């Protein structure tokens, strides 16, 4: 298992494969052990639920399902285009992510 992932919670990502190819969304959660991420309004599935406190009526609820990290690319904040990422030491000696397209540090 990789100890470092190219995507973190809160990142904007581009879907490069599958039914939602070409769409962008914000990462809500990352599942490190499964190499998957939950992305806002991407990979929506229908879930049948019984009535409970949160959904008194029950019924069919649309919710996001995890997407494999290999199908996601980070969107560069400055250009708004998908980019690969690298890691390098910044001037303070801290390891930071940077965009391979623009060379800029990713915040």
N, C-alpha and C positions, 0 to 999 in steps of 0.2 A: 504494500500500500504506500502511495506517495505521502510524504509528510508535509509537502507544500502543494496547495492547489492554486490554479490560476484565477479562480473566482472566489469572491468573498460575499458575505451578506451585504446587501445594499448596492452592489454593483449593477450597472445597466449592461445587459447582455443581448447578443444577437443570436438567433436560432439559425444554424447553418444546415439543418437537415430535418427531414420529417414533414409532418402535416403543417406545422407552424413555421416552416422555412421562410426566412426573410423578415420575421417579426422581431420586435424588441420588447424587453420587459425588465423589471427590477427583480433582483434575487431576494426572496423572502427568507429562505433558509437553505443551508448547505448540509447534506448528509455525507460526512467524510467517509464513513465505513462502507457506504454503497456507491461512492463516486457519483452522486446525483445532487441536483439542486431543485428547489421549488421556485418557479418563476411566475410572477404576477401575470395573470390572464393568458398563460401559455399551458398547453396540454390539459385543457379542461375536460373533466370526466363527470358523469352523472352518478351520484351516490344516493341510494335509497335509504332513508332513515325512518326509524320509528319515532313517534311523538316523544319529545323530551323537553326539558326546561328551556333549552336554547331554541328549539323548533317545535312549538306546541302543536302545530298541524302535522308535522312529519312530512313525508312525501319525498320527492326527488330534488336533490340539491346539486347544483353545479359547483365543483371545486377543482383546484389545481392538483395535478399529479406530478411527481418528480420527473425531471428530464436528466438524461445522462450528461455528464460534464463534457464529453467529447463532442456533443452536439451544440455546445454553446461557445461563443467567442465574446470577449470583453469589448465593449464599445468605448473608443477613445473619447474622453470628455471634450477635448479641444476640437477635433475634426468631426465627431459624431459617426465615425466609420468603425466597423469591426477591426480589431487588431490582435495579433499575437502578443504575448507579454514575455518579458525577460526579467531577470533580477540582477541588480548590481548594488554596490555599496555607494551610498550618497556621501557628500562631503563631511557629514558627521559620523561616518563609519557604520551607519545603519543599513541593513539590507532592505531595499525598496523595489517595488514592481515598476517597470517602465514599458511604454508602448514601443513595439519594434518598428511601427510605421513612422511615428513622429519623433521617437526618441525621448519623449517627455515623461516625467515621473507621474505615476498614477497615485492620486490622493486617496 
